[in-house]
């Protein structure tokens, strides 16, 4: 009998920089959701998750998977050119110093 997935009781261990990034993006998403006057339930239905999951995204407790970023952007009516700024704030270009 083979088991699938992670071992029971294991937890994700995130790098502190990743935690900071998740909280930053969550704040941005929450601010945008409030700007367009949508509830967490409405956003959750549009992207196919529960409102609890949207809460976790906004609090930075869970990372937003790559499959959810585009539907989330569309649900929040964020222009495509703004997404790069939000993500790249914590991914600065590496400079070659010689």
ABEGO torsion letter per residue (X at the ends): XBBBEBBBGBBBBBBAAAAAAAAAAAAAAAAAAAAAGBBAAAAAAAAGBBAAAAAAAAAGABBBBAAAAAAAAAAAGBBAAAAAAAAAAABBBBBBBX
